Amino acid sequence: MPKLINLPKIADPRGNLSFFEENNQIPFAIKRTYWIYDVPGGETRGGHAFKQQKEFIVALSGSFEVVVNNGNKEEVFLLNRSYTGLYIPNKIWRQMRNFSTNSLALIVTDTDYSEEDYIRNFDDFTKFINLK
């Protein structure tokens, strides 16, 4: 299941520093990095699952919610601190919503981009994980 991971936070009067390293704070080797920004009010992102890809999401600025569903249970995670990220394993439906003004989501994954890895329909997702 998805889980929140607290990242190191090095406090300094000049400004704080946080970081993550592959196979250390996050449980995979990083293959791809992307970010989501300038999301208009009321819009959602995601609305898909991955067959293989695992990901780690951090709110570098602002806040947003990540709604995850394993086919049986839905959970909502609020990301609003740059020193806490959300690990999402494969075979989990996810959607991002309620983006604050000027929010910035950083996502790192363990695979290169592959359209074939996406499951973009929730019914197809539940069939894929053998729940129907």
Secondary structure as GFF3:
##gff-version 3
##sequence-region A 1 132
A	DSSP	beta_strand	3	6	.	.	.	ID=ss1
A	DSSP	beta_strand	9	10	.	.	.	ID=ss2
A	DSSP	beta_strand	17	18	.	.	.	ID=ss3
A	DSSP	beta_strand	32	37	.	.	.	ID=ss4
A	DSSP	beta_strand	45	50	.	.	.	ID=ss5
A	DSSP	beta_strand	55	61	.	.	.	ID=ss6
A	DSSP	beta_strand	64	69	.	.	.	ID=ss7
A	DSSP	beta_strand	74	79	.	.	.	ID=ss8
A	DSSP	beta_strand	84	88	.	.	.	ID=ss9
A	DSSP	beta_strand	93	97	.	.	.	ID=ss10
A	DSSP	beta_strand	104	109	.	.	.	ID=ss11
A	DSSP	three_ten_helix	115	117	.	.	.	ID=ss12
A	DSSP	beta_strand	118	119	.	.	.	ID=ss13
A	DSSP	alpha_helix	122	128	.	.	.	ID=ss14
###
